[in-house]
Amino acid sequence: MAKTGPPQGSVISDPFAVIPVQPDNVDQRRDSSGMIHLRLRIEPQGFAKMVARWLRYDYARKIELDANGTFYYGHVDGETTLAMIVDKTIEKLGVERKQAEEAVILFTKKLMMMNMLALKVPESAQRSISK
């Protein structure tokens, strides 16, 4: 998996230059209407793993994205930056840049909190800081 944060002693000069990536333990599929469904595979440990196998219980966390979420996650390809997603959001929805930036940051944060998304920080977006 790609590096998901800047090295010690550096900061991200432009937060919109980061690249959202799908973690290895997240699967996505599209339903018949084209909406994306995400599934986070969770592997239980110890006794819980034995019980889960015996009961055939799936510990996966699942979410169904709406049209805007599907539009956003459809651009998560490991190359498209948040700035590019903001530009495409402005084009699609016809909203102001500030509103699009806030929506992209908020949705990115929500997906990251659910472990459905990670960020890759390209070297060009990092700036060293002196101690």
C-alpha positions as a printed NumPy array, in Angstrom:
array([[  0.   ,   0.   ,   0.   ],
       [  1.144,   3.527,  -0.704],
       [  2.431,   5.85 ,   1.969],
       [ -0.544,   7.478,   3.634],
       [  1.062,  10.43 ,   5.374],
       [  3.952,  12.857,   5.216],
       [  7.254,  11.908,   6.849],
       [  8.202,  13.407,  10.206],
       [  9.411,  16.989,   9.901],
       [  7.227,  17.879,   6.926],
       [  3.826,  19.399,   6.34 ],
       [  1.349,  19.22 ,   3.508],
       [  1.617,  22.487,   1.602],
       [ -1.682,  22.002,  -0.263],
       [ -4.279,  19.674,   1.295],
       [ -6.097,  19.426,  -2.051],
       [ -2.959,  17.949,  -3.683],
       [ -3.411,  14.667,  -1.801],
       [ -4.726,  11.619,  -3.627],
       [ -7.58 ,   9.535,  -2.182],
       [ -7.028,   5.774,  -2.481],
       [ -9.176,   2.752,  -1.757],
       [ -7.663,   0.635,   1.051],
       [ -6.839,  -3.004,   0.28 ],
       [ -9.541,  -4.302,   2.639],
       [-12.354,  -2.331,   0.956],
       [-14.361,  -3.787,  -1.912],
       [-16.69 ,  -1.834,  -4.137],
       [-19.45 ,  -2.888,  -6.456],
       [-22.109,  -1.09 ,  -8.444],
       [-25.767,  -1.962,  -8.198],
       [-28.203,  -2.085, -11.113],
       [-28.775,   1.679, -10.905],
       [-25.033,   2.426, -10.994],
       [-24.632,   3.41 ,  -7.329],
       [-21.462,   2.289,  -5.542],
       [-21.644,   0.035,  -2.483],
       [-18.547,  -0.2  ,  -0.28 ],
       [-17.692,  -3.152,   1.95 ],
       [-14.945,  -3.007,   4.57 ],
       [-13.684,  -6.517,   5.314],
       [-13.036,  -6.932,   9.021],
       [-11.183, -10.045,  10.151],
       [-12.127, -10.945,  13.744],
       [ -9.412, -12.354,  15.995],
       [ -9.272, -15.156,  18.533],
       [-12.517, -16.534,  19.956],
       [-14.617, -14.078,  17.937],
       [-13.112, -15.533,  14.759],
       [-14.117, -19.086,  15.764],
       [-17.661, -17.992,  16.631],
       [-17.965, -15.981,  13.409],
       [-16.955, -19.004,  11.336],
       [-19.305, -21.304,  13.229],
       [-22.248, -18.888,  12.852],
       [-21.134, -17.785,   9.38 ],
       [-21.293, -14.207,  10.603],
       [-19.896, -11.499,   8.339],
       [-18.147,  -8.781,  10.33 ],
       [-17.91 ,  -6.556,   7.255],
       [-19.098,  -2.969,   7.458],
       [-21.126,  -1.891,   4.423],
       [-22.358,   1.447,   3.123],
       [-24.376,   2.41 ,   0.079],
       [-23.372,   5.701,  -1.53 ],
       [-25.9  ,   8.114,  -2.983],
       [-25.455,   9.802,  -6.37 ],
       [-22.998,  12.428,  -5.071],
       [-21.023,   9.842,  -3.083],
       [-20.887,   7.578,  -6.127],
       [-19.674,  10.522,  -8.238],
       [-16.903,  11.216,  -5.686],
       [-15.833,   7.581,  -5.172],
       [-15.9  ,   6.992,  -8.915],
       [-12.85 ,   9.293,  -9.082],
       [-10.892,   7.379,  -6.424],
       [ -8.365,   5.777,  -8.755],
       [ -5.026,   6.411,  -7.054],
       [ -4.152,   9.266,  -9.433],
       [ -6.915,  11.869,  -9.143],
       [ -6.224,  14.539,  -6.506],
       [ -8.801,  16.154,  -4.256],
       [ -8.325,  19.37 ,  -6.288],
       [ -9.35 ,  17.521,  -9.445],
       [-12.409,  16.109,  -7.675],
       [-13.322,  19.637,  -6.523],
       [-13.058,  20.891, -10.124],
       [-15.243,  18.043, -11.392],
       [-17.765,  18.677,  -8.598],
       [-17.998,  22.357,  -9.571],
       [-18.515,  21.357, -13.19 ],
       [-21.172,  18.745, -12.366],
       [-23.15 ,  20.599,  -9.687],
       [-22.504,  24.202, -10.689],
       [-21.62 ,  25.291,  -7.141],
       [-19.103,  27.825,  -5.853],
       [-15.521,  26.632,  -5.298],
       [-15.677,  27.137,  -1.517],
       [-18.847,  25.045,  -1.27 ],
       [-17.339,  22.266,  -3.417],
       [-14.108,  22.269,  -1.386],
       [-16.043,  22.028,   1.895],
       [-18.17 ,  19.155,   0.566],
       [-15.146,  17.22 ,  -0.72 ],
       [-13.213,  17.679,   2.549],
       [-16.223,  16.682,   4.665],
       [-16.971,  13.561,   2.613],
       [-13.273,  12.605,   2.548],
       [-13.136,  12.926,   6.335],
       [-16.285,  10.815,   6.812],
       [-14.984,   8.026,   4.565],
       [-11.614,   8.083,   6.332],
       [-13.274,   7.83 ,   9.749],
       [-15.07 ,   4.686,   8.52 ],
       [-11.762,   3.306,   7.131],
       [-13.255,   3.27 ,   3.614],
       [-10.651,   5.7  ,   2.245],
       [ -6.973,   6.545,   2.729],
       [ -4.885,   9.44 ,   1.448],
       [ -1.628,   9.273,  -0.446],
       [  0.563,  12.351,  -0.109],
       [  2.718,  12.947,  -3.197],
       [  6.19 ,  14.352,  -2.575],
       [  5.273,  17.48 ,  -4.522],
       [  2.667,  18.299,  -1.841],
       [  5.14 ,  18.017,   1.057],
       [  7.204,  20.833,   2.448],
       [  9.98 ,  20.319,   5.018],
       [  9.886,  22.266,   8.233],
       [ 12.942,  23.197,  10.262],
       [ 13.095,  22.39 ,  13.921]])
